[in-house]
């Protein structure tokens, strides 16, 4: 079973910073995580490692677009958003989730 501590430790070990964790059951999502990567290359490395670690073990899908600086990972009952710093400030997803806007 994938626990929040296990996934948060994994994300922290991969040097993703400014991690924001939220627990808001919405449809199939129970937990959400927002984090910041240092660059697009850092996002790519993170996506490679999370795929290597969890693909075939848990339900995993990844949506990533380099030009937008934002990758979304659906991992079991978690949704993980990894941004570059610039795009995280632009999209303000932390604020949206903290205000229960969705």
N, C-alpha and C positions, 0 to 999 in steps of 0.2 A: 504494500500500500504506500502510495506517495503521500508524505506528510508535508505540512507547511515548513517544518524545521528542516527537513531534508532538502527541499527545493530552495529555501532561503540560504542555506549553507552552500549549496552548489553555486547559486548566483553570486554570493559574497566571495567565494573562492575564485571565481572568474573575474574578479575586480570590477564588477558592475557597482556603481556608487549611487548614493542618494536613493536608496531603496524605500519605496512606499508600499506597504502591504494593506490591502483592504479585504474585508470579509462581508460580501453582500450577495447573497444568493439571488441570481437573476438567470432564469432558465436553467441551463446546464452548468453555469459558472458558480462556483462556491467561493473561490478566492481569486483575488487579482493582485498582481505585482507590477509596479512601475519602477524602472531603473534607468540609469544613464550610463552609456558607454562613452569612452574617451574619443572615439572616432568611428567612421564607417568600417574600417578594418577590424576594430575591436568588436563591433556588432557581428561581422562575418565570422570571426573566430569563436564568439560566443555561440552563434547558431550552429557551427560545426560541432562544437563540444557538446551542446545539449542534444543534438541529433545522435551523436555517437553514444552518449550516455543512456538515453531513454528510448530511442527508436526501437520498436520491436518488443519493448518491455511494457510500455504504456501507450495509450492513444496519444499521438503527437501529430500536429500539423503546424506548419510555419508559413507565414505570409510576410515577405520582405521586399521592399523596393528601395534600392540604394538612393535614388534621388530625393526621397522623402525623409530619410534619416530616422525611420521608425519601422521596427519589426514586431510582429505579433506572433506569439507562440501559444498554441492551445495544447495544453499538456494535462490529460485527464480532466480534473475539475478545476484546473487553474487556467487563467489567461495571463500571459506575461507580456508586457509592453516594454521594449528596450528602445530608447531614443538616443540620438546625439543630444548634447546639452542645448544646442540652438533649437532643435525641433521640439524638445520637451517644453521649453519655455514658450514656444509658439503655440503648441496644441493645448497646453494647460489641462491635461487629463487628470492630474492630481486634484485640481480644484473641482472639476466636474464630478469626480467620484466622491470627494469629501462633502459635497453639497447634495448628494443623492439626486443629482439631476437626471440620471438615466433611469 
